[in-house]
Amino acid sequence: MDYSENFSADPVDIAPVLIVGAGPAGYTAAIYVARAGLQPVLFTGAQIGGQLTQTTEVENFPGFPDPILGGDLVERMRVQAEKLGTRLIFERILDIQNNPPSVQPQTKETPLTAPFLCLGEKTVCPARAVILATGAIAKGLNVPGEAEFHGYGVSSCATCDGFFYRNKTVAIVGGGNTAAIDALFLPHHARKVFFIHRCDSLRAEKTLQERLFKNEKIEFMWDSVVEEICGETNPRKVTHILLKNVKTEKKTTLSVDGLFVAIGHSPQTDFLKDKVERDKEGYIIRAPFSTKTSVPGIFAAGDVADPTYKQAITAASLGCMAALDAQHFLEESL
Ligand SMILES: Cc1cc2nc3c(=O)[nH]c(=O)nc-3n(C[C@H](O)[C@H](O)[C@H](O)COP(=O)(O)OP(=O)(O)OC[C@H]3O[C@@H](n4cnc5c(N)ncnc54)[C@H](O)[C@@H]3O)c2cc1C
């Protein structure tokens, strides 16, 4: 997309640092960038506050000895970022142009001041550095009951929600490393863990498989898929799930208090196309111990660049690192 031909929106002033995403990573980056005096511009996308707005109580974010609602936690981050001078723009970024010649002729007389042009839904914003913090969305099963009981027995994060199932019975769906690691974590709290997999063997690493098979609290439901998640509405809670054996077509009911869906995440990177290097699942590749991407001046933070940990605190940490990396980049390019 060429800015000069296709966009009629008013360009805003050059942002020293433009941040894409309004979750813990984006807000933390904004707080650090703002405190460095670099007037960040932050594009929120559609989900202001990010994934934490989908959950109820958060008990593992340091500094909150009593549980805090996920939405309240990110709202505090937003207030702090804005108070320090972050400009929020409530739009999605559709494209990022690197070094657009029509806007930024680079000659000896006019040195390049804004090598990136970020195209929002209505607003165009040139930027000297960009931090990508667009998160990753957990893939769902798309079965009846999943949306209704999400946050009330259905979860995509064992590390976050496993604690709530002390001495209860849960099930986990998946077959890869994430499902295996989550399934090994759940018996620390749950009395019983059903591991549901649609095939008769797992993709997870062999060492993980060995640990799973040795764990007496874990029972495998091979060749099985979840067809429906059922429960009560007052109070809203999961009571059982309906399974189908894909080989025999036999249907069974499994009584559970919770269902963990661990079938992978979709990093929100489609809008980047091939602008920065991504791995085969779409996660942005960072340089080791850094938030630098394959494009100098573009940094990545949070779940979008973290296939492993995916926690609010790790997203915030990477947001802090990205802000400092962007600050150093700007100092070096003066
Ligand atoms: C149900 C649930 C419960 C959880 N519970 C916990 C918990 O208890 N403790 C914990 O530590 N973690 C928890 N997590 C994980 C935690 O929410 C994430 O690790 C964290 O939110 C990741 O932060 P992020 O900033 O990287 O991305 P996100 O929070 O996903 O934010 C991404 C942001 O990017 C924006 N965006 C996306 N595309 C664009 C675009 N093109 N242009 C502009 N903006 C865009 C979105 O609108 C959003 O604002 C939970 C997650 C879920 C889903």
The ligand as a MOL file (V3000), in Angstrom:
LIG
                    3D

  0  0  0     0  0            999 V3000
M  V30 BEGIN CTAB
M  V30 COUNTS 53 58 0 0 0
M  V30 BEGIN ATOM
M  V30 1 C -8.6560 -16.0450 29.9700 0
M  V30 2 C -7.2240 -15.6330 30.2580 0
M  V30 3 C -6.7960 -15.5680 31.5600 0
M  V30 4 C -5.4870 -15.1780 31.8430 0
M  V30 5 N -5.1070 -15.0970 33.1460 0
M  V30 6 C -3.8500 -14.6800 33.4340 0
M  V30 7 C -3.4170 -14.5590 34.7830 0
M  V30 8 O -4.1590 -14.8390 35.7280 0
M  V30 9 N -2.1420 -14.1390 35.0080 0
M  V30 10 C -1.2840 -13.8540 33.9870 0
M  V30 11 O -0.1450 -13.4590 34.2490 0
M  V30 12 N -1.6590 -13.9630 32.6980 0
M  V30 13 C -2.9120 -14.3710 32.3890 0
M  V30 14 N -3.3010 -14.5130 31.0960 0
M  V30 15 C -2.3100 -14.2610 30.0410 0
M  V30 16 C -2.1590 -12.7540 29.8060 0
M  V30 17 O -3.4330 -12.1870 29.6220 0
M  V30 18 C -1.2870 -12.5040 28.5830 0
M  V30 19 O -0.0470 -13.1840 28.7410 0
M  V30 20 C -1.0200 -11.0230 28.4090 0
M  V30 21 O -2.2360 -10.3110 28.3040 0
M  V30 22 C -0.1930 -10.7680 27.1540 0
M  V30 23 O -0.0330 -9.3840 27.0470 0
M  V30 24 P 0.3230 -8.6940 25.6510 0
M  V30 25 O 0.4080 -7.2470 25.9530 0
M  V30 26 O 1.4830 -9.3760 25.0450 0
M  V30 27 O -0.8980 -9.0080 24.6740 0
M  V30 28 P -2.4540 -8.8520 24.8350 0
M  V30 29 O -2.8930 -8.7450 26.2210 0
M  V30 30 O -3.0290 -9.9540 24.0080 0
M  V30 31 O -2.7720 -7.4530 24.1060 0
M  V30 32 C -2.6480 -7.3450 22.7170 0
M  V30 33 C -3.1070 -5.9730 22.3050 0
M  V30 34 O -2.7720 -5.7860 20.9150 0
M  V30 35 C -3.8680 -5.1510 20.2700 0
M  V30 36 N -3.7630 -5.4230 18.8380 0
M  V30 37 C -3.8010 -6.6050 18.1810 0
M  V30 38 N -3.6520 -6.4020 16.8540 0
M  V30 39 C -3.5090 -5.0640 16.6790 0
M  V30 40 C -3.3160 -4.2170 15.5480 0
M  V30 41 N -3.2440 -4.7160 14.3070 0
M  V30 42 N -3.2310 -2.8760 15.7360 0
M  V30 43 C -3.2940 -2.3620 16.9930 0
M  V30 44 N -3.4500 -3.1060 18.0970 0
M  V30 45 C -3.5740 -4.4400 17.9290 0
M  V30 46 C -5.0850 -5.7290 20.9440 0
M  V30 47 O -6.2130 -4.8860 20.7350 0
M  V30 48 C -4.6030 -5.7170 22.4120 0
M  V30 49 O -4.8250 -4.4580 22.9540 0
M  V30 50 C -4.5980 -14.8790 30.7830 0
M  V30 51 C -5.0370 -14.9430 29.4580 0
M  V30 52 C -6.3380 -15.3210 29.1870 0
M  V30 53 C -6.8100 -15.3760 27.7500 0
M  V30 END ATOM
M  V30 BEGIN BOND
M  V30 1 1 1 2
M  V30 2 1 2 3
M  V30 3 2 2 52
M  V30 4 2 3 4
M  V30 5 1 4 5
M  V30 6 1 4 50
M  V30 7 2 5 6
M  V30 8 1 6 7
M  V30 9 1 6 13
M  V30 10 2 7 8
M  V30 11 1 7 9
M  V30 12 1 9 10
M  V30 13 2 10 11
M  V30 14 1 10 12
M  V30 15 2 12 13
M  V30 16 1 13 14
M  V30 17 1 14 15
M  V30 18 1 14 50
M  V30 19 1 15 16
M  V30 20 1 16 17
M  V30 21 1 16 18
M  V30 22 1 18 19
M  V30 23 1 18 20
M  V30 24 1 20 21
M  V30 25 1 20 22
M  V30 26 1 22 23
M  V30 27 1 23 24
M  V30 28 2 24 25
M  V30 29 1 24 26
M  V30 30 1 24 27
M  V30 31 1 27 28
M  V30 32 2 28 29
M  V30 33 1 28 30
M  V30 34 1 28 31
M  V30 35 1 31 32
M  V30 36 1 32 33
M  V30 37 1 33 34
M  V30 38 1 33 48
M  V30 39 1 34 35
M  V30 40 1 35 36
M  V30 41 1 35 46
M  V30 42 1 36 37
M  V30 43 1 36 45
M  V30 44 2 37 38
M  V30 45 1 38 39
M  V30 46 1 39 40
M  V30 47 2 39 45
M  V30 48 1 40 41
M  V30 49 2 40 42
M  V30 50 1 42 43
M  V30 51 2 43 44
M  V30 52 1 44 45
M  V30 53 1 46 47
M  V30 54 1 46 48
M  V30 55 1 48 49
M  V30 56 2 50 51
M  V30 57 1 51 52
M  V30 58 1 52 53
M  V30 END BOND
M  V30 END CTAB
M  END
